[in-house]
Amino acid sequence: MKRSLVYLVGAGPGDPRLITVKGLECIKKADVIIYDYLVNIDLLKAARPDAEFIYVGKQGGAHTLEQDEINQLLVKKALEDKIVTRLKGGDPYVFGRGGEEALVLHENRVPFEVVPGITAAIATPNYAGIPVTHRDFTSTFGLITGHEDPTKDESSIDWAKISTGIGTLAFYMGIKNLPYITGQLMKHGRSKDTPVAVIRWGTTPQQKTVVGTLDTIVQKAKDIRPPAITIVGEVVKLREQLNWFETKPLFGKTIVVTRSREQASEFADQLYEHGAQVIEFPTIEITKPDAVQPLDEAINSIQSYDWLVFTSINGADAFFQRLFELGKDIRDLKGIKVCAIGPATEGGIEKYHIKVDCRPPKFVAESVVEELKKITGIKGEKFLLPRADIARSFLPEELQKLGGEVTDLVAYKTIMAQPRNINLVDKIKNGEIHIITFTSSSTVRNFAQIVGEKNIAALNGHVQFASIGPITTQTAEDVGLRVTIRADEYTIPGLVSAILKSVTSATIQNSYKSL
């Protein structure tokens, strides 16, 4: 059965969470994804592992492929009996040349569907605190290109009509031509005092907004580079009251997350929600142990144990995955008590419909021992500890000292990841990165190895290091990193709270200094 189909999908204005539900579905089902410069690459994480990615971005005068070549590429891939998702910034049919691509597909009898996206002219001013319409200011709104087809003999824009006939004007791709645009508007009757906002990288943590008037904006926005959108109209005045996005506590901060790729998203999402720009720089990777036989033997004799002790969600996932692979289920755990360090680990266990019996108040091994002493006395009890290959020896040794019988097993391995090359050290020294986070000792050790011993000392003072707990902090200090942000609660939400507290405190101090 022939399955050729092209989806022309609007990826939205920049924030990856602003894509439509259907747009995301098209990414997930695609055999081939052909995407533009303005598409947030985080959206590609939703694609199938075997999907083919083809970048066809146009940035300024540099084109990866000319438009005719992109059109033919769409046809070619579709005729290979593939589902093709064409990802375009904003909306495909709003200055996105989606109409041209659709016509070529139609001419070649290639089936296609169009999935609308949120266009920048609406979303970007929204994130800058500017409603494009408002009853007290204007009921008309116009979308205009600031960069017309250079092959046309004359402009198709009627400057006389739009200058005074439309309340709010949104100019796409107009930075280079901003002097011409403002000049034409004033020449054709628009007041030189009309408010103007130029917004770069709208809806993303890199967003920058410059406000002026038709008479002053060219000078004020002289350092702004594409991509940017220009909003002209009295509604720009409302930004002073409605600027909700750029006032988020972590806006303007770039934070590095060193967790494993599989676990980074939850942490990154929380930071992003507070306005931070997040760089995922995984320093660890979770893999299966070299030998599963010891774990298999423990699972096959699981009823001989009194306690299952999980020190991380990774250990819990590895244990239950192997339990199910061996043809067993949670009924085989009847009568066995469960201990979990931290709410994240407890939540990971409860997703398997297992209740936790022991919750240490502090999320370190020392607290586990103290809590178990209160509950069971430890002596004569048999404990199974499915953990990482590099886990601390304190817990099994202390349980044994107190008379417990302990089986300490490697349920998973933590190895050093190979993060993408982003010139992290240079970015830190240039002040482009503000905070680097560590959620375990292994993230610290691997980070130090990746950046190199010679660079460690130089990083202190250029960037803040944030640690999830005392063991991680000690490891950081052992390798020469000065930790300035410490979580009071040794969890991801606790670390986020510590970062917020640190940044807010610094902001208040800077405010006092400026008085």
Secondary structure, DSSP 8 states (H G I E B T S, - for coil): ----EEEEEE-BSS-GGGS-HHHHHHHHH-SEEEE-TTS-GGGGGGS-TT-EEEE--EETTEESS-HHHHHHHHHHHHHTT-EEEEEESB-TTSSSSHHHHHHHHHHTT--EEEE----HHHHHHHHTT--S-BTTTBS-EEEEESS--TT-SS----HHHHHHH-SEEEEES-STTHHHHHHHHHHTT--TT-EEEEEESTTSTT-EEEEEETTTHHHHTTT--SSEEEEESGGGGGHHHH--STTSTTTT-EEEE-S-HHHHHHHHHHHHHTT-EEEE---EEEE--S--HHHHHHHHTGGG-SEEEESSHHHHHHHHHHHHHTT--GGGGTT-EEEESSHHHHHHHHTTT---SB--SSSSHHHHHHHHHHHT-STT-EEEEEEETT--SHHHHHHHHTT-EEEEEEEEEEEE-------HHHHHHTT---EEEESSHHHHHHHHHHH-HHHHHHHBTTBEEEESSHHHHHHHHHTT--EEEE-SSSSHHHHHHHHHHHHHHHHHHHHHHT-
